[in-house]
């Protein structure tokens, strides 16, 4: 639509320079065309998707694929619509004031945009979910000249939750782990079932200055690696062979 407007503007200038009536006719055609295209523009604008999930998975999938084997599968669920949607809204504050801003409203959103799972060749099963929590702050102030200005600022934190299930015939709970992870908000290890599996659950929280900041794929890989640090092999020959 922007391209049509630019081309039409150039043709209109050329038309006026050559023949004013032709320029007026071109201007009329451009205006009618823009009006006719506007509904289509609004429809296609709604179809714009958030590319962050694809970029995140593009960095993760090749690494996980190396451990799934020839018969392994990677299961994914991606939500590419972005967090700012009415169905993802979790709450809204009452209007309040702060400093020069006489009206501030905070709106909160929760967006579980990526979930997946993989089964590794050693029998280990990995599941994860990445969830964005966004605060959208709409602030209104009046400048000294009496003009009202409104701006919207958004901040985001992302929780990456990873659950890794280890078969007890190959792994057991480790007595200790490596150094502390300051971004680790959840660390739980327990045995489930009669000597059947060890489950490690980890969570890392990543704060971002804007809601459009992409998530680094290394966060997920680091959590999977950290889960392996919390168990120890019990049958080294089978793991190697």
Number of C-alpha atoms within 10 A of each C-alpha: 11 9 8 12 14 12 11 20 16 11 17 22 17 15 18 16 11 11 11 14 11 17 19 15 13 21 19 13 14 20 13 11 15 16 11 11 13 12 11 11 13 10 10 10 10 9 9 11 12 15 14 19 20 14 14 17 15 12 14 17 14 10 11 20 16 12 15 19 13 9 8 15 14 14 11 15 13 15 17 16 16 19 24 17 11 8 10 16 17 13 11 14 11 9 12 12 13 10 7 11 16 13 16 20 16 19 18 20 20 21 22 19 19 21 18 16 19 21 22 19 15 16 14 20 17 21 18 21 20 22 18 23 21 25 22 20 18 17 21 18 19 13 11 7 6 8 8 10 11 12 10 12 13 17 17 21 19 20 18 24 20 26 21 23 24 25 17 22 15 19 22 20 21 13 8 10 12 8 6 7 9 8 12 15 14 12 13 12 18 12 16 12 8 7 11 12 20 22 23 23 19 20 21 21 19 17 16 16 11 15 21 15 13 13 19 14 15 12 16 21 15 11 22 21 11 16 23 17 14 21 22 15 17 14 13 11 9 11 12 7 5
